[in-house]
Amino acid sequence: MNIAVVVYGSPTGSPASMSAYRYVCAALELGHRVSRVFFYGEGVHNATRLAAPPQDETSLPECWQRLARSHQLELIVCIAAALRRGVLNDQEAARHGRDASNLAPGFELSGLGQLADAALNSDRLITFGGNG
Amino acid sequence: MNVHTKTLLVVINASPYRSTRARDALDLVLTAAAFEIPLTLLFCGDGVFQLVADQRAAAIGHKDLAATLPVLPLYDVKRICVEQAALAERDLDPAQLLLPVEVLGSAEAAALFHHHDQILSF
């Protein structure tokens, strides 16, 4: 099955991100195709490379990056939601006159069209987080 | 028939100014409409507050979402539905809303979930 996943929650604000990560791992393990993970709203905080949680805690941004490397996973971050919350790549940092960027490798800033496209072209669209 | 095989139900539970969710939902609806995805919008719970006319959001430092909603029919969003119970629980009358909507009973609203291929809720 071709599955697309939408994440609305931040790594720390709700269980949504961890549930989404575990779900994606399980789906891949069962042989499903995960065509895209789309981070929207507070979900964009999954994409920072500057989060530095204590060593004995799970770092979801790093988990996603590892998964992206091992499974060629498409991790798309809504650009409007990301800009609002200070998650920027080099190009956007330069465009908006900010002195640093923090988008983690493996993630890509893109538009909502990628979510519309995922709705059209996946067998299942699974969302995580919804009451934020 | 539309060439696209998938239909989309967008469910809006979010009240307009508590977080960016209501804004996020409308942005997604406009994008999906631009992609010509056949979609239905269902307002339930506190989401119905988005439909109240004369919101004056500037008073609390927000951009008024009410400006976006009336353009939806121009974007070919054909069905804008509201759960009747959500209106009644908040003492709202369909006549107070800023655009014409289809008012649905709970069973009809529930049926929408069966009749669409994909669902996104906000």
Interface residues (C-beta under 8 A of the other chain):
Chain A: V6 Y8 Y40 G41 A80 A81 R84 G111 L112 G113 L115 A116 D117 A119 L120 S122 L125 T127 G130 G132
Chain B: H4 K6 L8 N13 S19 T20 R21 D24 D27 L28 T31 A32 A34 F35 I37 Q118 I119 L120 S121 F122
